[in-house]
Amino acid sequence: MAKLAVLDAKGKKVSDIELADGVFGIEPNKSAMHLVVVNYLANQRQGTQSTLTRSEVSGGGKKPWRQKGTGRARQGSTRAPQWYHGGIALGPKPRTYGFSINKKVRRLAMKSALSSKVAADEMTVLDSFGLDAIKTSAAAAVLGAVNAGKKTLIVLPEKDDVVYKSARNIEGVKVALVNTLNVYDILNCNTMLVLKDAVAKIEEVYA
């Protein structure tokens, strides 16, 4: 089992914590992580772009000129795609870009992401934030004390408005709960700051 130091709000070591090898100590599967990240980003796309086809553009009911004898190319409508103000040929229509992934692959990707953070020494366990009131400067002081990176992901065991509202205005900081944690956010951060109680919950879910 891997061991990590548990720090307090001032960055001092207060104890050690053992991490479950089945969650934090596996060999990272890059293909699984890549697939889940692509799926996450695809699901974020709105897919609301839309263009008008020739049947949806207003006007164009009359044939512009007769079929033969004018010397010009035959035309059936002024709303054909080659005309100004014509409809768009093969343009985008509202659609969903999301796709489903096997549950086992999702679990493997999550454990791979967590293990890669531990292996890269980019995961820090915090005993408590120690915030009594909503104060951004106090949250920033805690992040500075534990040497958090430019992009920091704070993982809480349960909803905590004091921590969330104190940290949400700090650039590069994102707060997540154990049940909202995703592979993209884990891989996208430089430092993963996990509360001690959240570690137990993660192991309970993914062990």
N, C-alpha and C positions, 0 to 999 in steps of 0.2 A: 504493500500500500504506500502511495505517495503521501508525504507529509508537507503541510504548509503552515506557516506561522500565522497566528490570528493576531491582528493588530487592533489597537484601540483608536479612538478618534484623533489622538495626537501622534499616531504612527509608531507607537511603542508596542513591542511584542508582549502579549499577555498569556498566550498559551500556544499549543500546537493542535492541529486537526488532521486526522487521517482521512484520506479520500478513497472512495471505493474504486478499485481498479476496473471494475466492469463499466464504470461511467466516466471516470477521469483518467484512466490509464490504458485505453485500448490503442491499437494502431490506427491512426486516422485514415478513413477511406475518402480519398479526394474526389472520386467520381460521384459518390453519394452526396457529398457536400455541394459539389457543383450543380448537380441535378436539383437539389432542394433550393439553392440560391436562385437558379434560373426560374424555378416554379414560383418562388416568392415574388420576384420582380415582375414576372408575367401577370401574377394575380393583382399587382398594384396598378396595372394599366387600365384605364377607364374604358377604352375602346368605343368612345362616343363620336369619333370622327365620321362625317357623312357627306356625300356629294349627291347632286341631283342627276339622274339619268335623263335621257331625251324624253321619256314619258312623263317626267316630273317637272320639267322646265315649262314655264307658262308661255303660251303662244305657239306658233308654228303649225297651226291647223291647216293652212292652205298651201298647196303646191306652189313654189315660188314662180315657176314659169312652165310652159308646156314641155312635154317630153322631147319632142323633135323640132328641128328647124331653126333653133336659135343660135346654133354654133357653140353653145355652152354645154358644160357637163350636165347630165341629168341629175336633178335634185328632187327629193320628195318632201323635204321639210327644212325650214330654216333653223330648226332646233336639233339637227343632226350634229354629232360631235365635231365635225370639221368647221362648223359655223361659229362666228362670234355669238355669244349668248346661247350656244348650243349645250346640250347635255354632256356630261362627262362619261367617257367610255371606260368601263372596268374600274371605276373609282371605288374608294373605301366606303363601307357601310358599317353601321354599329355592329359590334361583335364582341365576344369575350375571348381573351387570350389565355385564360387559365386552363390548367390541366391537372389531373389528379396523380398522386404518387402513392405507391404502396406504403402502408403504415410502418412496416419493418425498415424500409429504406429511410423514412423520416427519423425513426429512432436511432438508426445507425449514424445518420448524418449529424444528429444532435450530440450523440456521444463522441463522435469524431471531432466535432468543433470544440467541445469542452476539453477533450484530451489534448488537442493541439494548443489550446491556451495554456494548459498546465505545463506541457512540454516546452513551450516557448517562454515560460516564466512571465506570462502576461496576465495571470490571475492572482488577485489579492483578496484575502478573506478578512472582513472587518467584523469586530465584535459588536459594535453599535455606532451609529452616527452621533449619538449624544446630543441631538438637537431638541431644545425645549420649545422653541418658537420658530416660525417661518423666517429665515434669515439667509439670504443668498451668500453673504460674505462668510457666514459660519460654515456653510456647505463647501464653499471654495477653500476655506482653511483646512477642512478635513481632507479634501482631494490633494491639496498641496502637501499635507503631512505624510500621506501614504504614497507620494510620488506618482500620482495618476498621470496617464498619458494625455496627449492632445484630444484624443477621442476616447471617452470613458463610458462604459456601460455599467450602470448601477443596478444590481439585481436584488429585489426585496422579496421576502417570503410572503408578504401580504400588503394590501394597500396602506400607504402611509402618506397622508397629505402634507405633513410637515416636511418630510424629506423630498417628496415630489415637487412641491411648490418652491422649496429652497434651491433645488438644483436645476429646475427646468429652464432658467434664464441664463445658465452658464453655457457658453459656446462649446460645442463638441460633446456635451454630456447628455446622455439619454437614460431614463429610468424605466425599468421593466420589472414585471412581477414574474414569479416562477412559471405561472400558467400562461404568460404571454411571451415567454422567451422564444426567440427564433434563431436559426442558424445564421441568417444574414447579419443580424445585429451583433452576434458573437464574433464573427469573422471580421466585421467592419470596424471594430474598436481596437485601440491600442492597449487599453487596460480594462480588464473585467473585474469590477469591484463587487464582490458577493458578500452579503451579510451571512454570518455564521448559521443562523436558522434557515436561510435559503439553501445552503449547501445540503442540509439534511432533507429538505423537501425535494431538491433535484434528484438526490440519490433514491428517495422513496418512489419518485415517478419513473425514473429511467433504469433503476437497478434490475 
